[in-house]
Amino acid sequence: MLISKKGILFLSVVLLILSVIKLFNFIPNFLGGFLLVFDFVLFFLCLDPILKYLKITSSNFFKTLFLLIYYSISLSLIYYITGLNNFSILAWLIFNFGVIFFFYFSGKIKSVKISLSTIKIFKADVKSPEFWAILIILFFLIGYFFYYPIIDGSPTPWPKPFLIGFTLFLIATFLLLKRLIAEKNNLILASLYFFLITGIIAIRYVLSYGYDTLIHQGSLKYILEYGQISPLTPFYIGQYVLEILVNMFSGLSFTFLERWAGPTLFLGLIFFGGHYFLRRLKLQNNFLLIPISVILLFPNIFSYTSPYALSLLWGIIAILFIFLFLSQRNESDLKIAIFCSLASFFIHPFVGLNILIWSIGLYFLRKNKIQNVKDRLLVGIIFVIASLAVILAFILYNWLKDSGLTIYNPLYFIGNFANIFTDPVWYLRDKYPWWLGLIYFYEKIHFFLIFFLALYWPIKKLDKVKGIIILISISTLISAWLFVSSFKIDNYFYGDQINYGYRLIQVAKWFLWPIILVLLSIFFTYLKKVKIIWRYLIIILISVLITISWYLTYPRQDDISHMNVNSIRKIDYRAINLIYDNESGKNGYVVLSNQIFGAGAILKYGFGPYYKVEGEDMFYYSLPWGSKLSSIYNKIMTTETENINSDLKQIKDIIKPLGINKFYFVYTDAWSPAPKIIEQLNYLSSDHWNIDNKIFIVLIKI
Amino acid sequence: MKILKISFSAFLLVVLGLALLTPAQAKMAPSRSMNIYPYYYPYFIFNKDISNIKSTDNVGSIHVPKVSEVIKKLK
């Protein structure tokens, strides 16, 4: 189909008018969603002059990335300058369409030919029973998860027992690997498999998974109403602005967007990015390599809903392009890597800063072949800066905010770094079968296994490229080490630092992904030549490994892992509503509860009220984790027999000066205090409620 | 490059060795330990929680004065 220049002008005018009308809600939401897609496609078609100006070779993948990054960064800037509202989005749209009009009148827009290239999805193998067997298994498993959503906050998405499910998965994996070696490529099978591997949390947790996403949804609602949210945190905005744009046009709820938009974008771009990467390197580029490499690289990452994941996504795409640049020396790749790193940095500096320094550093060295001593020294300098950047930025940011700071010797505290790799608190190793011990041993050594594999498995012709990629990964790893063992900032828990360090470790692992992709691609091509008996043995072994990794990818409840409820349950909202209704609002009381309730209350009734306590804002629910009310609550919940009078006095000392004389204490069947503490609470209560023997609310007046 | 490879491998092996020293049992009683933690939260097997160490402890620490303290002094 050919669209003439005038056709593009006409389309632009129509879409602009419709978009403006939609912004002021004169068009139904479902049409608004389509409108947003059409706007995106139109901008996509008119991008060539900009790429030409930036001297970037045009390709559909580049254009998609470029446009998404542009959306994220430009809307973030608008957020900071004016806040997001109908008028600022309108100005943004007019600017975008204005650029198209400018290109049209300066003769830079050419006619566009749209060819919907038919993807040979089904090929001839629809006749093969193997194909249908896999398809049926995948549909069955995905359908099963959709059919049984989780609303009781179950800590694990795995049904119990699920032996049939794992066996079916193992069979499907085996058949898929067989097809991979036979070089049978099929987009539908690979994408369904990828969706099954990575999408279970999104599929099953219809009320959202975990704590963070509830806060994000609360923040998004607030921004939609007021344009900005304060205190202005630089994190997250790059993702928030995209979600708000989609919500404004399509009316899709933030719960839906947090649940699906993030994961879809993440998985979609990873999927096509990996495929594009292998195609450019002229390696075997079967779509199936993407899910297999991801699952083998990652037991343990299961949630792609947070801004951290979106930032990570841009970091991963950036590293793919750095790899491509180093192997093919096409400057366009490096420019795309810089754009991606910038997007990553805007969304979450933790992930973005490191890769941004590498991309910019390599841009300065783009003409050098990194063979002589001087070049290597320069790479060394980039390495040092990248390793230190994250912690220096973090320290400086907090120090300028007048936080107390102490610096420590990271070698002395190397054990703290090792702590990241030890069991989490919910692992109990009392009694368990040997095979489960083996699975958990695999989980424990997994990171080191992957790292040594990437480090020591040579790749012909690409070994130097591999060296730089590993350096990038190591620099992130060093950041993680320094993060947990070289400084302490007031207001941050050691647990916070461990958590950030853990995230950086995951980033370091993802940065090895291009290497793993190349290795797997070469390995499966080689496997074709291996004797049939060995070939099948190896396929079985890998299938088992993938099934184990699938199991480890999500939180578990088994003889070792005893994870507790950490997602909101339907019944929790009854407690939140009960307190709200009982008090006819949010003022005049505080609530001590586990933080999921606080997050649920923010989502349901918005932020605030906040009270000034010793110069700091205190929320009326015991949030966040480090707040005074939260630490008192945690103390009461974890004590065995002691008298809680001193804790109650502490609460009184905090709330009395604020003119508040009552508080609610909430505990659940999933996490309750010791029996003696419950006795004391009930004795002191002036009222109490029991919701289906699952939630217990005690009102105490002081 | 080789030196970097070997030294970093050694570093990681030390970390792995330390990580494998996980205690056989949970330190807290099970009923109290399964509490709702916001994030990944490991056992502190080496018991070197930095937040518990004061700058006066002899572990090579440096206390950096707060910005407000620096400004006060400068004034």
Interface residues (C-beta under 8 A of the other chain):
Chain A: Y211 W399 L400 K401 D402 S403 G404 L405 T406 I407 Y408 N409 Y412 F413 I414 G415 N416 F417 A418 N419 I420 F421 T422 D423 P424 V425 W426 Y427 L428 R429 D430 K444 I445 F448 F451 F452 L455 G467 L471 I474 S485 F487 K488 F493 Y494 G495 D496 Q497 I498 N499 Y502 H562 M563 N564 V565 N566 N594 Q595 I596 W625 N634 M637 T638 E640 A670 W671 A674
Chain B: M1 L4 K5 F8 S9 L12 L13 V14 V15 L16 L18 A19 L20 T22 A24 Q25 A26 M28 A29 P30 S31 R32 S33 M34 N35 I36 Y37 P38 Y39 Y40 Y41 P42 Y43 F44 I45 F46 K48 D49 I50 S51 I53 S55 V59 G60 S61 I62 H63 V64 K66 V67 S68
